[in-house]
Amino acid sequence: MAVEEIHAEMVSSVWKVLVEPGAQVSAGDTLVILESMKMEIPVLTEHAGTVEEMHVVEGEVLQEGDLIATVAAG
């Protein structure tokens, strides 16, 4: 089974977590919303599947490359 790892693309803070582990998601669904330089940045999943694990909490500061979530395909 393929697992998609979703990483932060820039230094940002987690503004809102929209899904929990076990949630079914479709390609293009927003998992979290990050905030950087007063801009809201939605983080999307590229594939449909099940959220295995969320690695962030609201208010957390992320560095570029930090793991946000894992999604199992299918």
Biopython code that builds the backbone (N, CA, C, O; Angstrom):
import numpy as np
from Bio.PDB.StructureBuilder import StructureBuilder

atoms = [
    (1, "MET", "N", (0.851, -1.191, 0.000)),
    (1, "MET", "CA", (0.000, 0.000, 0.000)),
    (1, "MET", "C", (0.889, 1.244, 0.000)),
    (1, "MET", "O", (1.813, 1.355, 0.806)),
    (2, "ALA", "N", (0.608, 2.161, -0.894)),
    (2, "ALA", "CA", (1.382, 3.395, -1.001)),
    (2, "ALA", "C", (0.964, 4.378, 0.094)),
    (2, "ALA", "O", (-0.214, 4.499, 0.429)),
    (3, "VAL", "N", (1.954, 5.068, 0.635)),
    (3, "VAL", "CA", (1.691, 6.077, 1.655)),
    (3, "VAL", "C", (2.235, 7.414, 1.159)),
    (3, "VAL", "O", (3.403, 7.521, 0.785)),
    (4, "GLU", "N", (1.382, 8.422, 1.161)),
    (4, "GLU", "CA", (1.783, 9.776, 0.779)),
    (4, "GLU", "C", (2.202, 10.522, 2.040)),
    (4, "GLU", "O", (1.443, 10.602, 3.006)),
    (5, "GLU", "N", (3.427, 11.072, 2.025)),
    (5, "GLU", "CA", (3.886, 11.925, 3.124)),
    (5, "GLU", "C", (3.739, 13.372, 2.675)),
    (5, "GLU", "O", (4.175, 13.748, 1.586)),
    (6, "ILE", "N", (3.124, 14.170, 3.526)),
    (6, "ILE", "CA", (2.893, 15.578, 3.192)),
    (6, "ILE", "C", (3.771, 16.422, 4.105)),
    (6, "ILE", "O", (3.688, 16.329, 5.330)),
    (7, "HIS", "N", (4.616, 17.248, 3.487)),
    (7, "HIS", "CA", (5.604, 18.040, 4.219)),
    (7, "HIS", "C", (5.345, 19.532, 4.050)),
    (7, "HIS", "O", (4.735, 19.963, 3.071)),
    (8, "ALA", "N", (5.819, 20.313, 5.020)),
    (8, "ALA", "CA", (5.719, 21.778, 4.930)),
    (8, "ALA", "C", (6.660, 22.271, 3.838)),
    (8, "ALA", "O", (7.798, 21.814, 3.738)),
    (9, "GLU", "N", (6.186, 23.196, 3.032)),
    (9, "GLU", "CA", (7.007, 23.741, 1.953)),
    (9, "GLU", "C", (7.774, 24.993, 2.371)),
    (9, "GLU", "O", (8.652, 25.460, 1.646)),
    (10, "MET", "N", (7.438, 25.535, 3.546)),
    (10, "MET", "CA", (8.116, 26.739, 4.022)),
    (10, "MET", "C", (7.942, 26.848, 5.539)),
    (10, "MET", "O", (7.141, 26.126, 6.133)),
    (11, "VAL", "N", (8.687, 27.741, 6.146)),
    (11, "VAL", "CA", (8.508, 28.028, 7.562)),
    (11, "VAL", "C", (7.130, 28.655, 7.732)),
    (11, "VAL", "O", (6.794, 29.620, 7.046)),
    (12, "SER", "N", (6.342, 28.110, 8.638)),
    (12, "SER", "CA", (4.970, 28.583, 8.829)),
    (12, "SER", "C", (4.452, 28.088, 10.167)),
    (12, "SER", "O", (5.108, 27.300, 10.848)),
    (13, "SER", "N", (3.270, 28.558, 10.535)),
    (13, "SER", "CA", (2.625, 28.034, 11.742)),
    (13, "SER", "C", (1.321, 27.359, 11.340)),
    (13, "SER", "O", (0.690, 27.736, 10.352)),
    (14, "VAL", "N", (0.926, 26.355, 12.120)),
    (14, "VAL", "CA", (-0.300, 25.615, 11.838)),
    (14, "VAL", "C", (-1.460, 26.445, 12.373)),
    (14, "VAL", "O", (-1.603, 26.620, 13.583)),
    (15, "TRP", "N", (-2.286, 26.953, 11.463)),
    (15, "TRP", "CA", (-3.414, 27.783, 11.861)),
    (15, "TRP", "C", (-4.616, 26.918, 12.204)),
    (15, "TRP", "O", (-5.279, 27.154, 13.213)),
    (16, "LYS", "N", (-4.907, 25.911, 11.367)),
    (16, "LYS", "CA", (-6.080, 25.082, 11.608)),
    (16, "LYS", "C", (-5.842, 23.674, 11.063)),
    (16, "LYS", "O", (-5.377, 23.503, 9.936)),
    (17, "VAL", "N", (-6.168, 22.667, 11.883)),
    (17, "VAL", "CA", (-6.130, 21.265, 11.464)),
    (17, "VAL", "C", (-7.559, 20.866, 11.110)),
    (17, "VAL", "O", (-8.459, 20.995, 11.940)),
    (18, "LEU", "N", (-7.779, 20.379, 9.880)),
    (18, "LEU", "CA", (-9.130, 20.121, 9.394)),
    (18, "LEU", "C", (-9.530, 18.648, 9.388)),
    (18, "LEU", "O", (-10.714, 18.338, 9.254)),
    (19, "VAL", "N", (-8.573, 17.737, 9.530)),
    (19, "VAL", "CA", (-8.885, 16.305, 9.505)),
    (19, "VAL", "C", (-8.212, 15.599, 10.681)),
    (19, "VAL", "O", (-7.266, 16.110, 11.282)),
    (20, "GLU", "N", (-8.726, 14.413, 10.989)),
    (20, "GLU", "CA", (-8.172, 13.595, 12.061)),
    (20, "GLU", "C", (-7.743, 12.255, 11.483)),
    (20, "GLU", "O", (-8.210, 11.877, 10.408)),
    (21, "PRO", "N", (-6.861, 11.525, 12.172)),
    (21, "PRO", "CA", (-6.504, 10.187, 11.708)),
    (21, "PRO", "C", (-7.753, 9.334, 11.524)),
    (21, "PRO", "O", (-8.684, 9.389, 12.329)),
    (22, "GLY", "N", (-7.758, 8.544, 10.454)),
    (22, "GLY", "CA", (-8.908, 7.697, 10.140)),
    (22, "GLY", "C", (-9.869, 8.324, 9.154)),
    (22, "GLY", "O", (-10.735, 7.634, 8.615)),
    (23, "ALA", "N", (-9.737, 9.623, 8.905)),
    (23, "ALA", "CA", (-10.634, 10.318, 7.973)),
    (23, "ALA", "C", (-10.361, 9.875, 6.543)),
    (23, "ALA", "O", (-9.211, 9.688, 6.146)),
    (24, "GLN", "N", (-11.433, 9.712, 5.777)),
    (24, "GLN", "CA", (-11.320, 9.427, 4.344)),
    (24, "GLN", "C", (-11.184, 10.767, 3.621)),
    (24, "GLN", "O", (-11.964, 11.688, 3.864)),
    (25, "VAL", "N", (-10.192, 10.875, 2.728)),
    (25, "VAL", "CA", (-9.989, 12.110, 1.980)),
    (25, "VAL", "C", (-9.944, 11.816, 0.488)),
    (25, "VAL", "O", (-9.584, 10.717, 0.065)),
    (26, "SER", "N", (-10.312, 12.810, -0.295)),
    (26, "SER", "CA", (-10.237, 12.731, -1.751)),
    (26, "SER", "C", (-9.051, 13.562, -2.220)),
    (26, "SER", "O", (-8.594, 14.459, -1.511)),
    (27, "ALA", "N", (-8.559, 13.263, -3.409)),
    (27, "ALA", "CA", (-7.472, 14.063, -3.977)),
    (27, "ALA", "C", (-7.894, 15.527, -4.000)),
    (27, "ALA", "O", (-8.987, 15.856, -4.460)),
    (28, "GLY", "N", (-7.029, 16.403, -3.505)),
    (28, "GLY", "CA", (-7.323, 17.829, -3.490)),
    (28, "GLY", "C", (-7.967, 18.339, -2.215)),
    (28, "GLY", "O", (-8.177, 19.543, -2.070)),
    (29, "ASP", "N", (-8.287, 17.434, -1.278)),
    (29, "ASP", "CA", (-8.861, 17.874, 0.001)),
    (29, "ASP", "C", (-7.820, 18.624, 0.825)),
    (29, "ASP", "O", (-6.632, 18.302, 0.782)),
    (30, "THR", "N", (-8.271, 19.624, 1.573)),
    (30, "THR", "CA", (-7.389, 20.380, 2.458)),
    (30, "THR", "C", (-7.267, 19.649, 3.787)),
    (30, "THR", "O", (-8.272, 19.313, 4.414)),
    (31, "LEU", "N", (-6.027, 19.404, 4.215)),
    (31, "LEU", "CA", (-5.775, 18.720, 5.490)),
    (31, "LEU", "C", (-5.565, 19.716, 6.618)),
    (31, "LEU", "O", (-6.135, 19.571, 7.699)),
    (32, "VAL", "N", (-4.750, 20.720, 6.361)),
    (32, "VAL", "CA", (-4.475, 21.768, 7.346)),
    (32, "VAL", "C", (-4.351, 23.096, 6.613)),
    (32, "VAL", "O", (-4.154, 23.140, 5.398)),
    (33, "ILE", "N", (-4.471, 24.174, 7.376)),
    (33, "ILE", "CA", (-4.214, 25.505, 6.840)),
    (33, "ILE", "C", (-3.044, 26.082, 7.631)),
    (33, "ILE", "O", (-3.084, 26.182, 8.857)),
    (34, "LEU", "N", (-2.004, 26.457, 6.894)),
    (34, "LEU", "CA", (-0.831, 27.060, 7.508)),
    (34, "LEU", "C", (-0.916, 28.575, 7.369)),
    (34, "LEU", "O", (-1.646, 29.089, 6.521)),
    (35, "GLU", "N", (-0.169, 29.278, 8.202)),
    (35, "GLU", "CA", (-0.107, 30.741, 8.124)),
    (35, "GLU", "C", (1.358, 31.127, 8.046)),
    (35, "GLU", "O", (2.174, 30.698, 8.862)),
    (36, "SER", "N", (1.679, 31.946, 7.051)),
    (36, "SER", "CA", (3.034, 32.451, 6.898)),
    (36, "SER", "C", (2.953, 33.850, 6.314)),
    (36, "SER", "O", (2.289, 34.070, 5.301)),
    (37, "MET", "N", (3.622, 34.785, 6.945)),
    (37, "MET", "CA", (3.638, 36.178, 6.486)),
    (37, "MET", "C", (2.223, 36.715, 6.265)),
    (37, "MET", "O", (1.959, 37.405, 5.280)),
    (38, "LYS", "N", (1.323, 36.394, 7.187)),
    (38, "LYS", "CA", (-0.076, 36.846, 7.181)),
    (38, "LYS", "C", (-0.875, 36.301, 6.002)),
    (38, "LYS", "O", (-1.921, 36.850, 5.655)),
    (39, "MET", "N", (-0.389, 35.223, 5.385)),
    (39, "MET", "CA", (-1.124, 34.560, 4.310)),
    (39, "MET", "C", (-1.550, 33.181, 4.787)),
    (39, "MET", "O", (-0.796, 32.489, 5.471)),
    (40, "GLU", "N", (-2.773, 32.784, 4.418)),
    (40, "GLU", "CA", (-3.252, 31.438, 4.725)),
    (40, "GLU", "C", (-2.896, 30.520, 3.565)),
    (40, "GLU", "O", (-3.157, 30.840, 2.405)),
    (41, "ILE", "N", (-2.297, 29.374, 3.888)),
    (41, "ILE", "CA", (-1.823, 28.447, 2.872)),
    (41, "ILE", "C", (-2.461, 27.080, 3.106)),
    (41, "ILE", "O", (-2.105, 26.394, 4.064)),
    (42, "PRO", "N", (-3.407, 26.669, 2.241)),
    (42, "PRO", "CA", (-4.001, 25.338, 2.412)),
    (42, "PRO", "C", (-3.003, 24.262, 2.002)),
    (42, "PRO", "O", (-2.282, 24.409, 1.015)),
    (43, "VAL", "N", (-2.971, 23.178, 2.773)),
    (43, "VAL", "CA", (-2.124, 22.029, 2.454)),
    (43, "VAL", "C", (-3.051, 20.912, 2.004)),
    (43, "VAL", "O", (-3.909, 20.458, 2.760)),
    (44, "LEU", "N", (-2.866, 20.473, 0.754)),
    (44, "LEU", "CA", (-3.773, 19.515, 0.125)),
    (44, "LEU", "C", (-3.133, 18.136, 0.025)),
    (44, "LEU", "O", (-1.911, 17.997, 0.002)),
    (45, "THR", "N", (-3.995, 17.121, -0.035)),
    (45, "THR", "CA", (-3.521, 15.779, -0.347)),
    (45, "THR", "C", (-3.608, 15.572, -1.853)),
    (45, "THR", "O", (-4.550, 16.037, -2.496)),
    (46, "GLU", "N", (-2.626, 14.876, -2.413)),
    (46, "GLU", "CA", (-2.615, 14.645, -3.858)),
    (46, "GLU", "C", (-3.408, 13.410, -4.249)),
    (46, "GLU", "O", (-3.828, 13.287, -5.400)),
    (47, "HIS", "N", (-3.624, 12.481, -3.300)),
    (47, "HIS", "CA", (-4.288, 11.215, -3.615)),
    (47, "HIS", "C", (-5.435, 10.948, -2.638)),
    (47, "HIS", "O", (-5.398, 11.385, -1.488)),
    (48, "ALA", "N", (-6.438, 10.236, -3.104)),
    (48, "ALA", "CA", (-7.518, 9.797, -2.224)),
    (48, "ALA", "C", (-6.987, 8.705, -1.304)),
    (48, "ALA", "O", (-6.097, 7.943, -1.682)),
    (49, "GLY", "N", (-7.533, 8.631, -0.103)),
    (49, "GLY", "CA", (-7.116, 7.589, 0.826)),
    (49, "GLY", "C", (-7.591, 7.860, 2.235)),
    (49, "GLY", "O", (-8.569, 8.574, 2.454)),
    (50, "THR", "N", (-6.876, 7.274, 3.193)),
    (50, "THR", "CA", (-7.202, 7.401, 4.607)),
    (50, "THR", "C", (-6.055, 8.096, 5.324)),
    (50, "THR", "O", (-4.894, 7.724, 5.155)),
    (51, "VAL", "N", (-6.380, 9.106, 6.124)),
    (51, "VAL", "CA", (-5.360, 9.794, 6.918)),
    (51, "VAL", "C", (-4.860, 8.813, 7.977)),
    (51, "VAL", "O", (-5.619, 8.384, 8.846)),
    (52, "GLU", "N", (-3.580, 8.464, 7.895)),
    (52, "GLU", "CA", (-2.992, 7.541, 8.870)),
    (52, "GLU", "C", (-2.609, 8.272, 10.149)),
    (52, "GLU", "O", (-2.909, 7.827, 11.257)),
    (53, "GLU", "N", (-1.936, 9.410, 9.964)),
    (53, "GLU", "CA", (-1.432, 10.115, 11.133)),
    (53, "GLU", "C", (-1.267, 11.594, 10.837)),
    (53, "GLU", "O", (-0.828, 11.972, 9.751)),
    (54, "MET", "N", (-1.619, 12.428, 11.802)),
    (54, "MET", "CA", (-1.360, 13.866, 11.731)),
    (54, "MET", "C", (-0.172, 14.127, 12.647)),
    (54, "MET", "O", (-0.172, 13.710, 13.805)),
    (55, "HIS", "N", (0.827, 14.810, 12.135)),
    (55, "HIS", "CA", (2.056, 15.043, 12.899)),
    (55, "HIS", "C", (2.155, 16.472, 13.417)),
    (55, "HIS", "O", (3.210, 16.879, 13.903)),
    (56, "VAL", "N", (1.065, 17.244, 13.320)),
    (56, "VAL", "CA", (1.080, 18.645, 13.752)),
    (56, "VAL", "C", (-0.136, 18.946, 14.620)),
    (56, "VAL", "O", (-1.135, 18.226, 14.588)),
    (57, "VAL", "N", (-0.034, 20.019, 15.395)),
    (57, "VAL", "CA", (-1.154, 20.524, 16.189)),
    (57, "VAL", "C", (-1.284, 22.025, 15.917)),
    (57, "VAL", "O", (-0.318, 22.684, 15.531)),
    (58, "GLU", "N", (-2.485, 22.548, 16.124)),
    (58, "GLU", "CA", (-2.714, 23.974, 15.893)),
    (58, "GLU", "C", (-1.779, 24.813, 16.772)),
    (58, "GLU", "O", (-1.598, 24.529, 17.956)),
    (59, "GLY", "N", (-1.194, 25.846, 16.169)),
    (59, "GLY", "CA", (-0.290, 26.740, 16.878)),
    (59, "GLY", "C", (1.175, 26.348, 16.764)),
    (59, "GLY", "O", (2.056, 27.135, 17.111)),
    (60, "GLU", "N", (1.445, 25.138, 16.280)),
    (60, "GLU", "CA", (2.819, 24.662, 16.149)),
    (60, "GLU", "C", (3.537, 25.412, 15.029)),
    (60, "GLU", "O", (2.938, 25.711, 13.996)),
    (61, "VAL", "N", (4.818, 25.714, 15.233)),
    (61, "VAL", "CA", (5.632, 26.351, 14.196)),
    (61, "VAL", "C", (6.389, 25.256, 13.454)),
    (61, "VAL", "O", (7.048, 24.415, 14.066)),
    (62, "LEU", "N", (6.287, 25.279, 12.128)),
    (62, "LEU", "CA", (6.935, 24.280, 11.287)),
    (62, "LEU", "C", (8.118, 24.880, 10.553)),
    (62, "LEU", "O", (8.133, 26.065, 10.220)),
    (63, "GLN", "N", (9.097, 24.045, 10.313)),
    (63, "GLN", "CA", (10.230, 24.413, 9.473)),
    (63, "GLN", "C", (10.027, 23.771, 8.104)),
    (63, "GLN", "O", (9.285, 22.797, 7.982)),
    (64, "GLU", "N", (10.670, 24.301, 7.090)),
    (64, "GLU", "CA", (10.564, 23.718, 5.754)),
    (64, "GLU", "C", (10.962, 22.247, 5.805)),
    (64, "GLU", "O", (12.018, 21.900, 6.335)),
    (65, "GLY", "N", (10.112, 21.384, 5.251)),
    (65, "GLY", "CA", (10.395, 19.954, 5.213)),
    (65, "GLY", "C", (9.795, 19.153, 6.350)),
    (65, "GLY", "O", (9.810, 17.923, 6.300)),
    (66, "ASP", "N", (9.260, 19.815, 7.385)),
    (66, "ASP", "CA", (8.639, 19.081, 8.502)),
    (66, "ASP", "C", (7.447, 18.252, 7.999)),
    (66, "ASP", "O", (6.692, 18.692, 7.132)),
    (67, "LEU", "N", (7.297, 17.058, 8.556)),
    (67, "LEU", "CA", (6.202, 16.171, 8.182)),
    (67, "LEU", "C", (4.894, 16.684, 8.798)),
    (67, "LEU", "O", (4.823, 16.950, 9.998)),
    (68, "ILE", "N", (3.859, 16.817, 7.955)),
    (68, "ILE", "CA", (2.556, 17.283, 8.404)),
    (68, "ILE", "C", (1.610, 16.111, 8.614)),
    (68, "ILE", "O", (0.954, 16.012, 9.651)),
    (69, "ALA", "N", (1.541, 15.220, 7.624)),
    (69, "ALA", "CA", (0.583, 14.108, 7.690)),
    (69, "ALA", "C", (1.034, 12.964, 6.793)),
    (69, "ALA", "O", (1.843, 13.142, 5.883)),
    (70, "THR", "N", (0.483, 11.775, 7.079)),
    (70, "THR", "CA", (0.652, 10.636, 6.180)),
    (70, "THR", "C", (-0.731, 10.157, 5.785)),
    (70, "THR", "O", (-1.635, 10.066, 6.615)),
    (71, "VAL", "N", (-0.884, 9.847, 4.475)),
    (71, "VAL", "CA", (-2.153, 9.395, 3.932)),
    (71, "VAL", "C", (-1.915, 8.087, 3.172)),
    (71, "VAL", "O", (-1.099, 8.033, 2.251)),
    (72, "ALA", "N", (-2.642, 7.031, 3.571)),
    (72, "ALA", "CA", (-2.534, 5.743, 2.884)),
    (72, "ALA", "C", (-3.440, 5.764, 1.669)),
    (72, "ALA", "O", (-4.629, 6.062, 1.789)),
    (73, "ALA", "N", (-2.895, 5.450, 0.496)),
    (73, "ALA", "CA", (-3.661, 5.460, -0.739)),
    (73, "ALA", "C", (-4.715, 4.368, -0.720)),
    (73, "ALA", "O", (-4.547, 3.310, -0.114)),
    (74, "GLY", "N", (-5.815, 4.669, -1.412)),
    (74, "GLY", "CA", (-6.847, 3.660, -1.544)),
    (74, "GLY", "C", (-8.028, 4.018, -0.765)),
    (74, "GLY", "O", (-9.010, 3.275, -0.756)),
]
sb = StructureBuilder()
sb.init_structure("model")
sb.init_model(0)
sb.init_chain("A")
sb.init_seg("    ")
for serial, (resi, resn, name, xyz) in enumerate(atoms, 1):
    if name == "N":
        sb.init_residue(resn, " ", resi, " ")
    sb.init_atom(name, np.array(xyz, "f"), 0.0, 1.0, " ", f" {name:<3s}", serial, name[0])
structure = sb.get_structure()
